[in-house]
Amino acid sequence: MIDKTLVKKRFKKSLKTYNENAFVQKHMAEKLISLINKNKFNKVLEAGCSTGILTEKIKENIKFEHFYANDIVSDSKTYIERIIPEVKFITGDIEEVETGEKYDLIISNACLQWCNDIDNVIKKLYDMLLSDGILAFSVFGDENLKELVSILNLPKRNINLDVLKNNFDIVYTETEKVKIYFDKPKDILTHLKYTGANALTEFKFTKSILNKFETDYKNMYTENGKVYLTYNPVYVVITK
């Protein structure tokens, strides 16, 4: 089970550093918005808006009458209001929050992998769509951060596309692998901290554990003098 209190704490702490370090999430937001085959909607809901990386793309590419944004961190509201002042902000865990509204576009970038029951939350969002509505989201696949998963024995968070294909009208899916390079293993830990992605577990690094981590990482995951970290974005578009 994911500790949502830890998720909220870590993402709140990373708000000021998120945009400068969320390289892959920015790439995912650009890709996700390009997959929407309409550019005009009445009601739009963004789930897990954080600092507004995807919100910026929505504003640039989509026309809407009403925009709703949700995040587990209430401080995100300030960031979204700078982009779309008329936003209707909904604070809370997307697994639990009930908006009482129906939308013709629900969109989410790099968020739903933090849900304990991702299949159930996708069904919930699907049920919140109007007829002919679109649910578009990006998450991370089972090879995401595989180097850290291997060395630190971290829990894996993944989505089962076969289950989704059996239950929903999926019009598009795609998976990617993106490598990010760093000078040293410790920089990877800093990168995760600054994006809130260290909310997977409250892992404690002693000096000896950190030294072993750096040695193992260099030995196993070095290319051309730099260490690397793999992200595994997955994109899904569902229609109702």
LINKA-V707315 format. One record per residue. N is the residue number from 0. NEAR is the number of other C-alpha atoms within 10 Angstrom. D_FIRST is the distance of its C-alpha to the first C-alpha in whole Angstrom. Layout:
# LINKA-V707315
n->N near->NEAR d_first->D_FIRST
n->N near->NEAR d_first->D_FIRST
This chain:
# LINKA-V707315
n->0 near->9 d_first->0
n->1 near->16 d_first->4
n->2 near->14 d_first->6
n->3 near->16 d_first->9
n->4 near->10 d_first->12
n->5 near->16 d_first->12
n->6 near->21 d_first->12
n->7 near->18 d_first->14
n->8 near->14 d_first->16
n->9 near->21 d_first->16
n->10 near->25 d_first->17
n->11 near->19 d_first->20
n->12 near->16 d_first->21
n->13 near->20 d_first->22
n->14 near->18 d_first->24
n->15 near->12 d_first->27
n->16 near->16 d_first->26
n->17 near->23 d_first->24
n->18 near->17 d_first->27
n->19 near->11 d_first->29
n->20 near->17 d_first->26
n->21 near->18 d_first->24
n->22 near->13 d_first->27
n->23 near->16 d_first->25
n->24 near->22 d_first->23
n->25 near->18 d_first->27
n->26 near->14 d_first->28
n->27 near->23 d_first->25
n->28 near->22 d_first->27
n->29 near->17 d_first->30
n->30 near->15 d_first->29
n->31 near->22 d_first->27
n->32 near->22 d_first->30
n->33 near->12 d_first->33
n->34 near->15 d_first->31
n->35 near->16 d_first->32
n->36 near->8 d_first->35
n->37 near->12 d_first->36
n->38 near->11 d_first->37
n->39 near->14 d_first->38
n->40 near->17 d_first->35
n->41 near->12 d_first->36
n->42 near->20 d_first->32
n->43 near->25 d_first->30
n->44 near->28 d_first->26
n->45 near->24 d_first->24
n->46 near->24 d_first->20
n->47 near->26 d_first->19
n->48 near->26 d_first->22
n->49 near->29 d_first->22
n->50 near->25 d_first->25
n->51 near->23 d_first->27
n->52 near->22 d_first->27
n->53 near->25 d_first->27
n->54 near->24 d_first->29
n->55 near->16 d_first->32
n->56 near->17 d_first->32
n->57 near->22 d_first->32
n->58 near->13 d_first->34
n->59 near->10 d_first->36
n->60 near->14 d_first->36
n->61 near->14 d_first->35
n->62 near->16 d_first->38
n->63 near->15 d_first->36
n->64 near->9 d_first->37
n->65 near->14 d_first->34
n->66 near->23 d_first->31
n->67 near->21 d_first->28
n->68 near->26 d_first->25
n->69 near->26 d_first->22
n->70 near->23 d_first->19
n->71 near->24 d_first->17
n->72 near->23 d_first->19
n->73 near->15 d_first->22
n->74 near->15 d_first->24
n->75 near->22 d_first->24
n->76 near->22 d_first->27
n->77 near->13 d_first->29
n->78 near->17 d_first->29
n->79 near->24 d_first->29
n->80 near->15 d_first->32
n->81 near->13 d_first->34
n->82 near->16 d_first->33
n->83 near->17 d_first->34
n->84 near->12 d_first->35
n->85 near->12 d_first->35
n->86 near->17 d_first->31
n->87 near->16 d_first->30
n->88 near->20 d_first->27
n->89 near->22 d_first->24
n->90 near->17 d_first->21
n->91 near->17 d_first->18
n->92 near->18 d_first->14
n->93 near->21 d_first->15
n->94 near->18 d_first->13
n->95 near->10 d_first->15
n->96 near->13 d_first->18
n->97 near->12 d_first->21
n->98 near->12 d_first->24
n->99 near->6 d_first->27
n->100 near->11 d_first->28
n->101 near->18 d_first->29
n->102 near->23 d_first->29
n->103 near->21 d_first->31
n->104 near->27 d_first->29
n->105 near->23 d_first->25
n->106 near->24 d_first->24
n->107 near->23 d_first->21
n->108 near->29 d_first->21
n->109 near->23 d_first->18
n->110 near->18 d_first->16
n->111 near->24 d_first->14
n->112 near->18 d_first->12
n->113 near->24 d_first->10
n->114 near->20 d_first->9
n->115 near->15 d_first->6
n->116 near->14 d_first->9
n->117 near->18 d_first->12
n->118 near->16 d_first->14
n->119 near->12 d_first->14
n->120 near->16 d_first->15
n->121 near->19 d_first->17
n->122 near->13 d_first->19
n->123 near->15 d_first->19
n->124 near->20 d_first->21
n->125 near->22 d_first->23
n->126 near->14 d_first->24
n->127 near->21 d_first->25
n->128 near->22 d_first->27
n->129 near->16 d_first->31
n->130 near->12 d_first->33
n->131 near->11 d_first->34
n->132 near->21 d_first->31
n->133 near->26 d_first->29
n->134 near->24 d_first->25
n->135 near->25 d_first->25
n->136 near->26 d_first->22
n->137 near->25 d_first->21
n->138 near->24 d_first->17
n->139 near->25 d_first->17
n->140 near->23 d_first->17
n->141 near->15 d_first->17
n->142 near->17 d_first->19
n->143 near->22 d_first->18
n->144 near->19 d_first->18
n->145 near->18 d_first->19
n->146 near->18 d_first->21
n->147 near->17 d_first->19
n->148 near->13 d_first->16
n->149 near->12 d_first->19
n->150 near->14 d_first->21
n->151 near->12 d_first->18
n->152 near->10 d_first->15
n->153 near->15 d_first->13
n->154 near->13 d_first->10
n->155 near->16 d_first->11
n->156 near->20 d_first->10
n->157 near->18 d_first->13
n->158 near->17 d_first->15
n->159 near->11 d_first->17
n->160 near->15 d_first->21
n->161 near->8 d_first->22
n->162 near->10 d_first->20
n->163 near->16 d_first->21
n->164 near->13 d_first->25
n->165 near->9 d_first->25
n->166 near->11 d_first->24
n->167 near->15 d_first->25
n->168 near->12 d_first->28
n->169 near->18 d_first->27
n->170 near->12 d_first->30
n->171 near->12 d_first->29
n->172 near->16 d_first->26
n->173 near->10 d_first->27
n->174 near->13 d_first->25
n->175 near->15 d_first->26
n->176 near->14 d_first->26
n->177 near->14 d_first->27
n->178 near->13 d_first->27
n->179 near->14 d_first->28
n->180 near->18 d_first->30
n->181 near->16 d_first->30
n->182 near->12 d_first->33
n->183 near->16 d_first->31
n->184 near->23 d_first->27
n->185 near->15 d_first->27
n->186 near->13 d_first->27
n->187 near->18 d_first->24
n->188 near->13 d_first->22
n->189 near->13 d_first->24
n->190 near->19 d_first->24
n->191 near->16 d_first->20
n->192 near->19 d_first->20
n->193 near->22 d_first->23
n->194 near->24 d_first->21
n->195 near->24 d_first->17
n->196 near->18 d_first->16
n->197 near->19 d_first->15
n->198 near->21 d_first->12
n->199 near->19 d_first->10
n->200 near->13 d_first->10
n->201 near->11 d_first->13
n->202 near->10 d_first->15
n->203 near->8 d_first->19
n->204 near->10 d_first->22
n->205 near->9 d_first->25
n->206 near->9 d_first->28
n->207 near->9 d_first->28
n->208 near->12 d_first->25
n->209 near->14 d_first->25
n->210 near->14 d_first->29
n->211 near->13 d_first->27
n->212 near->18 d_first->25
n->213 near->16 d_first->28
n->214 near->12 d_first->30
n->215 near->13 d_first->28
n->216 near->21 d_first->27
n->217 near->17 d_first->31
n->218 near->10 d_first->32
n->219 near->12 d_first->29
n->220 near->14 d_first->29
n->221 near->17 d_first->32
n->222 near->10 d_first->34
n->223 near->6 d_first->38
n->224 near->12 d_first->37
n->225 near->14 d_first->34
n->226 near->23 d_first->30
n->227 near->23 d_first->28
n->228 near->19 d_first->24
n->229 near->17 d_first->23
n->230 near->21 d_first->22
n->231 near->19 d_first->21
n->232 near->23 d_first->22
n->233 near->23 d_first->21
n->234 near->21 d_first->23
n->235 near->19 d_first->24
n->236 near->20 d_first->26
n->237 near->21 d_first->26
n->238 near->19 d_first->29
n->239 near->15 d_first->30
